[in-house]
């Protein structure tokens, strides 16, 4: 037995209760993560526990509406999605229940989980500034706040204000600087755009590589996935880019999470909690890291070789629940500021 198999077998004893291993059961997982590599997460849980995964995929809003419309008869056991804002919406809608798990409390950092246990973050994406190595980083840029300065006019490419990543990022600015300063900052971002917001994070990276801006705002995992793409042109784009982790001299770089919670009406609550425990295990964390270039959240798991190559960085320790709570106001601020 190789080392990885031995580790997985050992972890099974820790994260799969005997009651679950005794008989095959089915866990209904509603997921807005659309990554083929997540199949290894589900297969790993089944191998360890004997519980099969029934997967329902859609975007977060569709899944939330489906759970609400199904009501008490919903087969959903676990909701998994990206960003604290979406998890907060699910909590506010009353579709998640509190979970008390010594495993999760010990392994998931406090700032990456709901203080009341409704949801937990299992991977992290850093929201960074990417730039073309050949052109270099414009002088004086070290903080998110700097991006709004007039000297960076026409340089910034980013998603629309309605995107959950933009909302979470702006919510973190709101928590740090207050409403008035954040609105002034958002106006500066809108004025400094190199083009109207369009597309996802990968589109922002490609725009900078094509000379349609100097500074791409993106989550780190998009660059990692370009770097390991089967397409040579994708790898060439990734090779051109360098990364700035903003605010390293003060609060740290904003991160958003991919997380999950147990549905309030879960028919298989024990299996659902065991699945969340499993997601915090070292083998599952390795799948997040190696499968989708995300940062693991537990201390005994390592990022992928690509992310390690970007260097260590200081995370903003703002609790993800606070980001979710501030998200509605953050969106209103961006829209008032003309960030479309």
ZADO-1210 file (C-alpha; in nm, 4 decimals, padded with zeros to 6 digits):
<atoms>
<atom x="00.0000" y="00.0000" z="00.0000" code="UNK" pos="1"/>
<atom x="00.1476" y="00.3381" z="-00.0993" code="UNK" pos="2"/>
<atom x="00.1664" y="00.6332" z="00.1386" code="UNK" pos="3"/>
<atom x="-00.1358" y="00.8120" z="-00.0123" code="UNK" pos="4"/>
<atom x="-00.3532" y="00.4996" z="00.0138" code="UNK" pos="5"/>
<atom x="-00.2414" y="00.4434" z="00.3720" code="UNK" pos="6"/>
<atom x="-00.3262" y="00.8038" z="00.4587" code="UNK" pos="7"/>
<atom x="-00.6697" y="00.7706" z="00.3021" code="UNK" pos="8"/>
<atom x="-00.7345" y="00.4472" z="00.4922" code="UNK" pos="9"/>
<atom x="-00.6249" y="00.6041" z="00.8197" code="UNK" pos="10"/>
<atom x="-00.8404" y="00.9090" z="00.7564" code="UNK" pos="11"/>
<atom x="-01.1425" y="00.6846" z="00.6947" code="UNK" pos="12"/>
<atom x="-01.1338" y="00.5793" z="01.0563" code="UNK" pos="13"/>
<atom x="-01.1325" y="00.9405" z="01.1661" code="UNK" pos="14"/>
<atom x="-01.3956" y="01.0878" z="00.9365" code="UNK" pos="15"/>
<atom x="-01.6437" y="00.8047" z="00.8647" code="UNK" pos="16"/>
<atom x="-01.8464" y="00.6863" z="01.1664" code="UNK" pos="17"/>
<atom x="-01.8998" y="00.3118" z="01.1949" code="UNK" pos="18"/>
<atom x="-02.2770" y="00.3585" z="01.1700" code="UNK" pos="19"/>
<atom x="-02.2318" y="00.4996" z="00.8212" code="UNK" pos="20"/>
<atom x="-01.9911" y="00.2287" z="00.7095" code="UNK" pos="21"/>
<atom x="-02.2276" y="-00.0449" z="00.8251" code="UNK" pos="22"/>
<atom x="-02.4799" y="00.0078" z="00.5472" code="UNK" pos="23"/>
<atom x="-02.4953" y="00.1827" z="00.2126" code="UNK" pos="24"/>
<atom x="-02.6906" y="00.5038" z="00.2125" code="UNK" pos="25"/>
<atom x="-02.7370" y="00.7925" z="-00.0299" code="UNK" pos="26"/>
<atom x="-02.6470" y="01.1528" z="00.0409" code="UNK" pos="27"/>
<atom x="-02.8135" y="01.4173" z="-00.1768" code="UNK" pos="28"/>
<atom x="-02.5658" y="01.6937" z="-00.2525" code="UNK" pos="29"/>
<atom x="-02.6848" y="02.0172" z="-00.4163" code="UNK" pos="30"/>
<atom x="-02.3766" y="02.1834" z="-00.5613" code="UNK" pos="31"/>
<atom x="-02.3013" y="02.4977" z="-00.7610" code="UNK" pos="32"/>
<atom x="-01.9378" y="02.3919" z="-00.8015" code="UNK" pos="33"/>
<atom x="-01.9016" y="02.2802" z="-01.1636" code="UNK" pos="34"/>
<atom x="-01.5575" y="02.1210" z="-01.1535" code="UNK" pos="35"/>
<atom x="-01.4967" y="01.7732" z="-01.2931" code="UNK" pos="36"/>
<atom x="-01.2258" y="01.7178" z="-01.0331" code="UNK" pos="37"/>
<atom x="-01.4851" y="01.7336" z="-00.7531" code="UNK" pos="38"/>
<atom x="-01.5903" y="01.3835" z="-00.8528" code="UNK" pos="39"/>
<atom x="-01.2819" y="01.2598" z="-00.6672" code="UNK" pos="40"/>
<atom x="-01.4157" y="01.4261" z="-00.3510" code="UNK" pos="41"/>
<atom x="-01.7425" y="01.2378" z="-00.3797" code="UNK" pos="42"/>
<atom x="-01.5831" y="00.9075" z="-00.4749" code="UNK" pos="43"/>
<atom x="-01.3405" y="00.9400" z="-00.1838" code="UNK" pos="44"/>
<atom x="-01.6252" y="00.9874" z="00.0624" code="UNK" pos="45"/>
<atom x="-01.8083" y="00.6847" z="-00.0797" code="UNK" pos="46"/>
<atom x="-01.4971" y="00.4673" z="-00.0534" code="UNK" pos="47"/>
<atom x="-01.4475" y="00.5665" z="00.3087" code="UNK" pos="48"/>
<atom x="-01.8072" y="00.5598" z="00.4314" code="UNK" pos="49"/>
<atom x="-02.0100" y="00.3444" z="00.1943" code="UNK" pos="50"/>
<atom x="-02.2451" y="00.6408" z="00.1424" code="UNK" pos="51"/>
<atom x="-02.3151" y="00.7162" z="-00.2230" code="UNK" pos="52"/>
<atom x="-02.3482" y="01.0728" z="-00.3491" code="UNK" pos="53"/>
<atom x="-02.6536" y="01.1801" z="-00.5464" code="UNK" pos="54"/>
<atom x="-02.5384" y="01.5004" z="-00.7152" code="UNK" pos="55"/>
<atom x="-02.7676" y="01.7832" z="-00.8254" code="UNK" pos="56"/>
<atom x="-02.5873" y="02.0700" z="-01.0007" code="UNK" pos="57"/>
<atom x="-02.7135" y="02.4193" z="-01.0837" code="UNK" pos="58"/>
<atom x="-02.6203" y="02.7763" z="-01.0012" code="UNK" pos="59"/>
<atom x="-02.6521" y="02.8833" z="-00.6388" code="UNK" pos="60"/>
<atom x="-02.9730" y="03.0838" z="-00.6782" code="UNK" pos="61"/>
<atom x="-03.1433" y="02.7975" z="-00.8629" code="UNK" pos="62"/>
<atom x="-03.0443" y="02.5487" z="-00.5943" code="UNK" pos="63"/>
<atom x="-03.1640" y="02.7758" z="-00.3165" code="UNK" pos="64"/>
<atom x="-03.4987" y="02.8256" z="-00.4870" code="UNK" pos="65"/>
<atom x="-03.5299" y="02.4521" z="-00.5478" code="UNK" pos="66"/>
<atom x="-03.4698" y="02.3702" z="-00.1801" code="UNK" pos="67"/>
<atom x="-03.7223" y="02.6320" z="-00.0735" code="UNK" pos="68"/>
<atom x="-03.9859" y="02.5093" z="-00.3191" code="UNK" pos="69"/>
<atom x="-03.9334" y="02.1457" z="-00.2163" code="UNK" pos="70"/>
<atom x="-03.9949" y="02.2443" z="00.1447" code="UNK" pos="71"/>
<atom x="-04.0050" y="01.9727" z="00.4097" code="UNK" pos="72"/>
<atom x="-03.9970" y="01.7049" z="00.1384" code="UNK" pos="73"/>
<atom x="-03.6641" y="01.8191" z="-00.0074" code="UNK" pos="74"/>
<atom x="-03.4172" y="01.5332" z="-00.0540" code="UNK" pos="75"/>
<atom x="-03.1278" y="01.7814" z="-00.0185" code="UNK" pos="76"/>
<atom x="-02.8823" y="01.6941" z="00.2582" code="UNK" pos="77"/>
<atom x="-02.5918" y="01.9291" z="00.1833" code="UNK" pos="78"/>
<atom x="-02.5654" y="02.2575" z="-00.0053" code="UNK" pos="79"/>
<atom x="-02.2194" y="02.3416" z="-00.1382" code="UNK" pos="80"/>
<atom x="-02.1436" y="02.6671" z="-00.3154" code="UNK" pos="81"/>
<atom x="-01.8871" y="02.9426" z="-00.3560" code="UNK" pos="82"/>
<atom x="-01.8489" y="03.2696" z="-00.1690" code="UNK" pos="83"/>
<atom x="-01.9701" y="03.3721" z="00.1744" code="UNK" pos="84"/>
<atom x="-02.2369" y="03.5946" z="00.0191" code="UNK" pos="85"/>
<atom x="-02.4216" y="03.2976" z="-00.1273" code="UNK" pos="86"/>
<atom x="-02.3862" y="03.0972" z="00.1919" code="UNK" pos="87"/>
<atom x="-02.5230" y="03.3949" z="00.3840" code="UNK" pos="88"/>
<atom x="-02.8227" y="03.4080" z="00.1498" code="UNK" pos="89"/>
<atom x="-02.8925" y="03.0418" z="00.2180" code="UNK" pos="90"/>
<atom x="-02.8668" y="03.1002" z="00.5913" code="UNK" pos="91"/>
<atom x="-03.0965" y="03.4037" z="00.5783" code="UNK" pos="92"/>
<atom x="-03.3475" y="03.2016" z="00.3762" code="UNK" pos="93"/>
<atom x="-03.3597" y="02.9487" z="00.6594" code="UNK" pos="94"/>
<atom x="-03.2461" y="02.6497" z="00.4539" code="UNK" pos="95"/>
<atom x="-02.9373" y="02.5641" z="00.6618" code="UNK" pos="96"/>
<atom x="-02.9229" y="02.4173" z="01.0102" code="UNK" pos="97"/>
<atom x="-02.6655" y="02.4583" z="01.2841" code="UNK" pos="98"/>
<atom x="-02.4003" y="02.1907" z="01.3032" code="UNK" pos="99"/>
<atom x="-02.1912" y="02.1156" z="01.6089" code="UNK" pos="100"/>
<atom x="-01.8819" y="01.9191" z="01.5085" code="UNK" pos="101"/>
<atom x="-01.5604" y="01.8975" z="01.7135" code="UNK" pos="102"/>
<atom x="-01.3784" y="01.8008" z="01.3929" code="UNK" pos="103"/>
<atom x="-01.4901" y="02.1106" z="01.2044" code="UNK" pos="104"/>
<atom x="-01.4358" y="02.3399" z="01.5018" code="UNK" pos="105"/>
<atom x="-01.0805" y="02.2108" z="01.5351" code="UNK" pos="106"/>
<atom x="-00.9850" y="02.2077" z="01.1680" code="UNK" pos="107"/>
<atom x="-01.1631" y="02.5016" z="01.0027" code="UNK" pos="108"/>
<atom x="-01.0194" y="02.8443" z="01.0977" code="UNK" pos="109"/>
<atom x="-01.2719" y="03.0616" z="01.2803" code="UNK" pos="110"/>
<atom x="-01.2750" y="03.3359" z="01.0158" code="UNK" pos="111"/>
<atom x="-01.3709" y="03.0842" z="00.7459" code="UNK" pos="112"/>
<atom x="-01.6899" y="02.9535" z="00.9082" code="UNK" pos="113"/>
<atom x="-02.0197" y="03.0837" z="01.0355" code="UNK" pos="114"/>
<atom x="-01.9860" y="03.1573" z="01.4085" code="UNK" pos="115"/>
<atom x="-02.3144" y="02.9724" z="01.4709" code="UNK" pos="116"/>
<atom x="-02.2205" y="02.6672" z="01.2630" code="UNK" pos="117"/>
<atom x="-02.4595" y="02.7054" z="00.9705" code="UNK" pos="118"/>
<atom x="-02.1813" y="02.6743" z="00.7113" code="UNK" pos="119"/>
<atom x="-01.8088" y="02.6093" z="00.6831" code="UNK" pos="120"/>
<atom x="-01.5434" y="02.7098" z="00.4293" code="UNK" pos="121"/>
<atom x="-01.3394" y="02.4248" z="00.2834" code="UNK" pos="122"/>
<atom x="-01.1206" y="02.6062" z="00.0304" code="UNK" pos="123"/>
<atom x="-00.9958" y="02.9584" z="-00.0236" code="UNK" pos="124"/>
<atom x="-00.9369" y="03.1733" z="-00.3313" code="UNK" pos="125"/>
<atom x="-00.7259" y="03.4880" z="-00.2957" code="UNK" pos="126"/>
<atom x="-00.8533" y="03.7930" z="-00.4870" code="UNK" pos="127"/>
<atom x="-00.5358" y="03.9432" z="-00.6277" code="UNK" pos="128"/>
<atom x="-00.4021" y="04.1861" z="-00.8855" code="UNK" pos="129"/>
<atom x="-00.2434" y="04.0221" z="-01.1903" code="UNK" pos="130"/>
<atom x="-00.0186" y="04.2006" z="-01.4366" code="UNK" pos="131"/>
<atom x="00.2010" y="04.1311" z="-01.7384" code="UNK" pos="132"/>
<atom x="00.5553" y="04.0483" z="-01.6311" code="UNK" pos="133"/>
<atom x="00.6962" y="04.2223" z="-01.9386" code="UNK" pos="134"/>
<atom x="00.5309" y="04.5525" z="-01.8444" code="UNK" pos="135"/>
<atom x="00.5805" y="04.5191" z="-01.4725" code="UNK" pos="136"/>
<atom x="00.3696" y="04.6418" z="-01.1845" code="UNK" pos="137"/>
<atom x="00.2870" y="05.0134" z="-01.2069" code="UNK" pos="138"/>
<atom x="00.4788" y="05.2128" z="-00.9477" code="UNK" pos="139"/>
<atom x="00.3174" y="05.2729" z="-00.6118" code="UNK" pos="140"/>
<atom x="00.0597" y="04.9956" z="-00.6230" code="UNK" pos="141"/>
<atom x="00.0544" y="04.7879" z="-00.3039" code="UNK" pos="142"/>
<atom x="-00.3041" y="04.8044" z="-00.1734" code="UNK" pos="143"/>
<atom x="-00.6555" y="04.7572" z="-00.3065" code="UNK" pos="144"/>
<atom x="-00.7168" y="05.1186" z="-00.2143" code="UNK" pos="145"/>
<atom x="-00.4474" y="05.2259" z="-00.4633" code="UNK" pos="146"/>
<atom x="-00.6458" y="05.0896" z="-00.7590" code="UNK" pos="147"/>
<atom x="-00.8798" y="05.3905" z="-00.7383" code="UNK" pos="148"/>
<atom x="-00.6023" y="05.6493" z="-00.7758" code="UNK" pos="149"/>
<atom x="-00.6068" y="05.8685" z="-01.0894" code="UNK" pos="150"/>
<atom x="-00.2617" y="05.7492" z="-01.1986" code="UNK" pos="151"/>
<atom x="-00.4120" y="05.4092" z="-01.2813" code="UNK" pos="152"/>
<atom x="-00.6748" y="05.5514" z="-01.5163" code="UNK" pos="153"/>
<atom x="-00.7566" y="05.3059" z="-01.7963" code="UNK" pos="154"/>
<atom x="-00.5607" y="05.0189" z="-01.6388" code="UNK" pos="155"/>
<atom x="-00.8090" y="04.8077" z="-01.4400" code="UNK" pos="156"/>
<atom x="-01.0060" y="04.5104" z="-01.5736" code="UNK" pos="157"/>
<atom x="-01.2588" y="04.3415" z="-01.3459" code="UNK" pos="158"/>
<atom x="-01.5959" y="04.1713" z="-01.3316" code="UNK" pos="159"/>
<atom x="-01.9273" y="04.3496" z="-01.3149" code="UNK" pos="160"/>
<atom x="-02.0579" y="04.4874" z="-00.9869" code="UNK" pos="161"/>
<atom x="-02.3318" y="04.2222" z="-00.9811" code="UNK" pos="162"/>
<atom x="-02.0860" y="03.9353" z="-00.9647" code="UNK" pos="163"/>
<atom x="-02.0578" y="03.7696" z="-00.6240" code="UNK" pos="164"/>
<atom x="-01.6768" y="03.8011" z="-00.6237" code="UNK" pos="165"/>
<atom x="-01.6975" y="04.1764" z="-00.6835" code="UNK" pos="166"/>
<atom x="-01.9614" y="04.2077" z="-00.4148" code="UNK" pos="167"/>
<atom x="-01.7559" y="04.0143" z="-00.1593" code="UNK" pos="168"/>
<atom x="-01.4418" y="04.2113" z="-00.2406" code="UNK" pos="169"/>
<atom x="-01.6258" y="04.5415" z="-00.1989" code="UNK" pos="170"/>
<atom x="-01.7851" y="04.4145" z="00.1234" code="UNK" pos="171"/>
<atom x="-01.4353" y="04.3570" z="00.2613" code="UNK" pos="172"/>
<atom x="-01.3467" y="04.7163" z="00.1681" code="UNK" pos="173"/>
<atom x="-01.6627" y="04.8345" z="00.3415" code="UNK" pos="174"/>
<atom x="-01.5686" y="04.6491" z="00.6597" code="UNK" pos="175"/>
<atom x="-01.2192" y="04.7968" z="00.6536" code="UNK" pos="176"/>
<atom x="-01.2892" y="05.1562" z="00.5506" code="UNK" pos="177"/>
<atom x="-01.6565" y="05.2411" z="00.6015" code="UNK" pos="178"/>
<atom x="-01.9288" y="05.3387" z="00.3569" code="UNK" pos="179"/>
<atom x="-01.8116" y="05.6864" z="00.2509" code="UNK" pos="180"/>
<atom x="-01.4545" y="05.5818" z="00.1718" code="UNK" pos="181"/>
<atom x="-01.5730" y="05.2653" z="-00.0018" code="UNK" pos="182"/>
<atom x="-01.8090" y="05.4568" z="-00.2293" code="UNK" pos="183"/>
<atom x="-01.5274" y="05.6949" z="-00.3229" code="UNK" pos="184"/>
<atom x="-01.3080" y="05.3930" z="-00.3933" code="UNK" pos="185"/>
<atom x="-01.5768" y="05.2297" z="-00.6090" code="UNK" pos="186"/>
<atom x="-01.6112" y="05.5514" z="-00.8099" code="UNK" pos="187"/>
<atom x="-01.2367" y="05.5432" z="-00.8636" code="UNK" pos="188"/>
<atom x="-01.2500" y="05.1823" z="-00.9824" code="UNK" pos="189"/>
<atom x="-01.5274" y="05.2693" z="-01.2282" code="UNK" pos="190"/>
<atom x="-01.3232" y="05.5633" z="-01.3593" code="UNK" pos="191"/>
<atom x="-01.0080" y="05.3519" z="-01.3971" code="UNK" pos="192"/>
<atom x="-01.1579" y="05.0662" z="-01.5971" code="UNK" pos="193"/>
<atom x="-00.9843" y="04.9873" z="-01.9239" code="UNK" pos="194"/>
<atom x="-01.3120" y="04.8570" z="-02.0696" code="UNK" pos="195"/>
<atom x="-01.6687" y="04.7955" z="-01.9517" code="UNK" pos="196"/>
<atom x="-01.6821" y="04.4970" z="-01.7143" code="UNK" pos="197"/>
<atom x="-01.7387" y="04.1756" z="-01.9102" code="UNK" pos="198"/>
<atom x="-01.6872" y="03.8059" z="-01.8592" code="UNK" pos="199"/>
<atom x="-01.5310" y="03.6079" z="-01.5790" code="UNK" pos="200"/>
<atom x="-01.1930" y="03.6211" z="-01.4117" code="UNK" pos="201"/>
<atom x="-01.0226" y="03.4308" z="-01.6927" code="UNK" pos="202"/>
<atom x="-01.1453" y="03.6980" z="-01.9346" code="UNK" pos="203"/>
<atom x="-00.9810" y="03.9678" z="-01.7224" code="UNK" pos="204"/>
<atom x="-00.6496" y="03.7812" z="-01.7307" code="UNK" pos="205"/>
<atom x="-00.6687" y="03.7329" z="-02.1057" code="UNK" pos="206"/>
<atom x="-00.7571" y="04.0992" z="-02.1547" code="UNK" pos="207"/>
<atom x="-00.4380" y="04.2089" z="-01.9791" code="UNK" pos="208"/>
<atom x="-00.2324" y="03.9563" z="-02.1779" code="UNK" pos="209"/>
<atom x="-00.3851" y="04.1072" z="-02.4943" code="UNK" pos="210"/>
<atom x="-00.2979" y="04.4623" z="-02.3896" code="UNK" pos="211"/>
<atom x="-00.6550" y="04.5644" z="-02.3029" code="UNK" pos="212"/>
<atom x="-00.5543" y="04.6784" z="-01.9574" code="UNK" pos="213"/>
<atom x="-00.2640" y="04.6542" z="-01.7152" code="UNK" pos="214"/>
<atom x="-00.4230" y="04.5196" z="-01.3957" code="UNK" pos="215"/>
<atom x="-00.6566" y="04.2188" z="-01.3847" code="UNK" pos="216"/>
<atom x="-00.8581" y="04.1543" z="-01.0689" code="UNK" pos="217"/>
<atom x="-00.8949" y="03.7789" z="-01.0368" code="UNK" pos="218"/>
<atom x="-00.9094" y="03.4858" z="-00.8018" code="UNK" pos="219"/>
<atom x="-00.5845" y="03.2923" z="-00.7938" code="UNK" pos="220"/>
<atom x="-00.7304" y="02.9587" z="-00.8993" code="UNK" pos="221"/>
<atom x="-00.8167" y="03.0891" z="-01.2459" code="UNK" pos="222"/>
<atom x="-00.4485" y="03.1538" z="-01.3145" code="UNK" pos="223"/>
<atom x="-00.3553" y="02.8124" z="-01.1764" code="UNK" pos="224"/>
<atom x="-00.6045" y="02.6414" z="-01.4040" code="UNK" pos="225"/>
<atom x="-00.4745" y="02.8319" z="-01.7076" code="UNK" pos="226"/>
<atom x="-00.1225" y="02.7220" z="-01.6162" code="UNK" pos="227"/>
<atom x="-00.2157" y="02.3527" z="-01.6272" code="UNK" pos="228"/>
<atom x="-00.4536" y="02.3749" z="-01.9235" code="UNK" pos="229"/>
<atom x="-00.4190" y="02.1292" z="-02.2112" code="UNK" pos="230"/>
<atom x="-00.4216" y="02.4291" z="-02.4454" code="UNK" pos="231"/>
<atom x="-00.0805" y="02.5763" z="-02.5194" code="UNK" pos="232"/>
<atom x="-00.2284" y="02.9242" z="-02.5652" code="UNK" pos="233"/>
<atom x="-00.3736" y="02.9124" z="-02.2125" code="UNK" pos="234"/>
<atom x="-00.0402" y="02.8114" z="-02.0637" code="UNK" pos="235"/>
<atom x="00.1270" y="03.0919" z="-02.2572" code="UNK" pos="236"/>
<atom x="-00.1125" y="03.3473" z="-02.1047" code="UNK" pos="237"/>
<atom x="-00.0449" y="03.2140" z="-01.7545" code="UNK" pos="238"/>
<atom x="00.3288" y="03.2288" z="-01.8086" code="UNK" pos="239"/>
<atom x="00.3079" y="03.5986" z="-01.8904" code="UNK" pos="240"/>
<atom x="00.1303" y="03.6919" z="-01.5700" code="UNK" pos="241"/>
<atom x="00.2642" y="03.7902" z="-01.2287" code="UNK" pos="242"/>
<atom x="00.0656" y="03.8312" z="-00.9073" code="UNK" pos="243"/>
<atom x="00.0443" y="04.1036" z="-00.6441" code="UNK" pos="244"/>
<atom x="-00.1068" y="04.0072" z="-00.3085" code="UNK" pos="245"/>
<atom x="-00.2444" y="04.3435" z="-00.1938" code="UNK" pos="246"/>
<atom x="-00.2435" y="04.4916" z="00.1575" code="UNK" pos="247"/>
<atom x="00.0372" y="04.2781" z="00.2928" code="UNK" pos="248"/>
<atom x="00.1568" y="04.5613" z="00.5175" code="UNK" pos="249"/>
<atom x="-00.1817" y="04.5976" z="00.6886" code="UNK" pos="250"/>
<atom x="-00.4974" y="04.3800" z="00.6979" code="UNK" pos="251"/>
<atom x="-00.3973" y="04.1246" z="00.4330" code="UNK" pos="252"/>
<atom x="-00.5363" y="04.0061" z="00.1006" code="UNK" pos="253"/>
<atom x="-00.9098" y="03.9460" z="00.0644" code="UNK" pos="254"/>
<atom x="-01.0066" y="03.5797" z="00.0258" code="UNK" pos="255"/>
<atom x="-01.3362" y="03.4224" z="-00.0668" code="UNK" pos="256"/>
<atom x="-01.4394" y="03.0692" z="00.0131" code="UNK" pos="257"/>
<atom x="-01.6046" y="02.7637" z="-00.1233" code="UNK" pos="258"/>
<atom x="-01.8162" y="02.6202" z="00.1535" code="UNK" pos="259"/>
<atom x="-02.1027" y="02.3974" z="00.2530" code="UNK" pos="260"/>
<atom x="-02.3777" y="02.3539" z="00.5076" code="UNK" pos="261"/>
<atom x="-02.6307" y="02.0925" z="00.6112" code="UNK" pos="262"/>
<atom x="-02.9797" y="02.1616" z="00.4795" code="UNK" pos="263"/>
<atom x="-03.2349" y="02.2263" z="00.7556" code="UNK" pos="264"/>
<atom x="-03.4631" y="01.9432" z="00.6409" code="UNK" pos="265"/>
<atom x="-03.1817" y="01.6978" z="00.5568" code="UNK" pos="266"/>
<atom x="-03.3228" y="01.3436" z="00.5681" code="UNK" pos="267"/>
<atom x="-02.9711" y="01.2039" z="00.6260" code="UNK" pos="268"/>
<atom x="-02.8293" y="01.4446" z="00.8811" code="UNK" pos="269"/>
<atom x="-02.5686" y="01.2068" z="01.0250" code="UNK" pos="270"/>
<atom x="-02.4266" y="01.1337" z="00.6816" code="UNK" pos="271"/>
<atom x="-02.4373" y="01.5039" z="00.5942" code="UNK" pos="272"/>
<atom x="-02.2305" y="01.6011" z="00.8989" code="UNK" pos="273"/>
<atom x="-01.9898" y="01.3160" z="00.8267" code="UNK" pos="274"/>
<atom x="-01.9501" y="01.4513" z="00.4723" code="UNK" pos="275"/>
<atom x="-01.8592" y="01.7978" z="00.6040" code="UNK" pos="276"/>
<atom x="-01.6110" y="01.6393" z="00.8430" code="UNK" pos="277"/>
<atom x="-01.4652" y="01.4484" z="00.5492" code="UNK" pos="278"/>
<atom x="-01.4241" y="01.7689" z="00.3454" code="UNK" pos="279"/>
<atom x="-01.1898" y="01.8934" z="00.6175" code="UNK" pos="280"/>
<atom x="-00.9762" y="01.5773" z="00.6028" code="UNK" pos="281"/>
<atom x="-00.6275" y="01.5887" z="00.4544" code="UNK" pos="282"/>
<atom x="-00.7123" y="01.3750" z="00.1462" code="UNK" pos="283"/>
<atom x="-01.0171" y="01.5893" z="00.0613" code="UNK" pos="284"/>
<atom x="-00.8213" y="01.9085" z="00.1142" code="UNK" pos="285"/>
<atom x="-00.5580" y="01.7740" z="-00.1253" code="UNK" pos="286"/>
<atom x="-00.8283" y="01.7362" z="-00.3917" code="UNK" pos="287"/>
<atom x="-00.9279" y="02.1023" z="-00.3512" code="UNK" pos="288"/>
<atom x="-00.5610" y="02.1996" z="-00.3799" code="UNK" pos="289"/>
<atom x="-00.4476" y="01.9754" z="-00.6636" code="UNK" pos="290"/>
<atom x="-00.7775" y="01.9382" z="-00.8467" code="UNK" pos="291"/>
<atom x="-00.8783" y="02.3026" z="-00.8828" code="UNK" pos="292"/>
<atom x="-00.5819" y="02.5168" z="-00.7721" code="UNK" pos="293"/>
<atom x="-00.7604" y="02.6319" z="-00.4563" code="UNK" pos="294"/>
<atom x="-00.5920" y="02.6989" z="-00.1238" code="UNK" pos="295"/>
<atom x="-00.6751" y="02.4358" z="00.1388" code="UNK" pos="296"/>
<atom x="-00.7972" y="02.5697" z="00.4723" code="UNK" pos="297"/>
<atom x="-00.6484" y="02.3203" z="00.7178" code="UNK" pos="298"/>
<atom x="-00.2992" y="02.3395" z="00.8610" code="UNK" pos="299"/>
<atom x="-00.1832" y="01.9937" z="00.7490" code="UNK" pos="300"/>
<atom x="-00.2626" y="02.0408" z="00.3775" code="UNK" pos="301"/>
<atom x="-00.0417" y="02.2109" z="00.1201" code="UNK" pos="302"/>
<atom x="-00.1411" y="02.4273" z="-00.1787" code="UNK" pos="303"/>
<atom x="-00.0570" y="02.3037" z="-00.5265" code="UNK" pos="304"/>
<atom x="00.2954" y="02.3466" z="-00.6560" code="UNK" pos="305"/>
<atom x="00.1743" y="02.6332" z="-00.8768" code="UNK" pos="306"/>
<atom x="00.0230" y="02.8257" z="-00.5852" code="UNK" pos="307"/>
<atom x="00.3301" y="02.7600" z="-00.3703" code="UNK" pos="308"/>
<atom x="00.5276" y="02.9168" z="-00.6526" code="UNK" pos="309"/>
<atom x="00.3311" y="03.2409" z="-00.6079" code="UNK" pos="310"/>
<atom x="00.4675" y="03.2672" z="-00.2536" code="UNK" pos="311"/>
<atom x="00.3113" y="03.2936" z="00.0882" code="UNK" pos="312"/>
<atom x="00.0731" y="03.5758" z="00.1678" code="UNK" pos="313"/>
<atom x="-00.1133" y="03.7216" z="00.4612" code="UNK" pos="314"/>
<atom x="-00.4899" y="03.6645" z="00.4528" code="UNK" pos="315"/>
<atom x="-00.7429" y="03.9204" z="00.5653" code="UNK" pos="316"/>
<atom x="-00.8858" y="03.7639" z="00.8834" code="UNK" pos="317"/>
<atom x="-01.2259" y="03.9284" z="00.8423" code="UNK" pos="318"/>
<atom x="-01.4881" y="03.6672" z="00.9212" code="UNK" pos="319"/>
<atom x="-01.6592" y="03.5400" z="00.6085" code="UNK" pos="320"/>
<atom x="-01.9965" y="03.5813" z="00.7795" code="UNK" pos="321"/>
<atom x="-01.9302" y="03.9561" z="00.8058" code="UNK" pos="322"/>
<atom x="-01.8635" y="03.9697" z="00.4315" code="UNK" pos="323"/>
<atom x="-02.1956" y="03.7998" z="00.3688" code="UNK" pos="324"/>
<atom x="-02.3794" y="04.0421" z="00.5948" code="UNK" pos="325"/>
<atom x="-02.2291" y="04.3475" z="00.4223" code="UNK" pos="326"/>
<atom x="-02.2809" y="04.2204" z="00.0682" code="UNK" pos="327"/>
<atom x="-02.6198" y="04.3862" z="-00.0002" code="UNK" pos="328"/>
<atom x="-02.4858" y="04.7279" z="00.1005" code="UNK" pos="329"/>
<atom x="-02.1684" y="04.6675" z="-00.1004" code="UNK" pos="330"/>
<atom x="-02.3744" y="04.6074" z="-00.4151" code="UNK" pos="331"/>
<atom x="-02.5744" y="04.9261" z="-00.3627" code="UNK" pos="332"/>
<atom x="-02.2520" y="05.1238" z="-00.3201" code="UNK" pos="333"/>
<atom x="-02.1040" y="04.9896" z="-00.6447" code="UNK" pos="334"/>
<atom x="-02.4174" y="05.0639" z="-00.8399" code="UNK" pos="335"/>
<atom x="-02.4376" y="05.4204" z="-00.7050" code="UNK" pos="336"/>
<atom x="-02.0723" y="05.4671" z="-00.7965" code="UNK" pos="337"/>
<atom x="-02.1316" y="05.3769" z="-01.1615" code="UNK" pos="338"/>
<atom x="-01.9530" y="05.0422" z="-01.1474" code="UNK" pos="339"/>
<atom x="-02.1673" y="04.8394" z="-01.3868" code="UNK" pos="340"/>
</atoms>
